[in-house]
Amino acid sequence: MAISLFLLASLAFIAGCGFFGIAKSAIHEIEGLLCFLISAVLLTGSAIVSACRRAAYLPSIEEVPLSDSLQDIRREIRDNTPRWRG
């Protein structure tokens, strides 16, 4: 998904450069600028999809090995956190 969004962003950018390069009136310049904006949105979407995919494979905080002092801090926070009693 991220690769296809990146490819579409590249295609929109190239089209925007082409439209902007051969512009004969203001409407053609606007068309080129709109292609640049579409390219920016697609590139941002590609980055978000890529970041979400990377975040999905990160280990949870409980699985990360920590030093003894950080283990003590984690235990202290867990023990001192107020819990709801229903």
Secondary structure, DSSP 8 states (H G I E B T S, - for coil): -HHHHHHHHHHHHHHHHHHHHT--SHHHHHHHHHHHHHHHHHHHHHHHHHHHHHHHTS--TTTS---HHHHHHHHHHHHHS-----
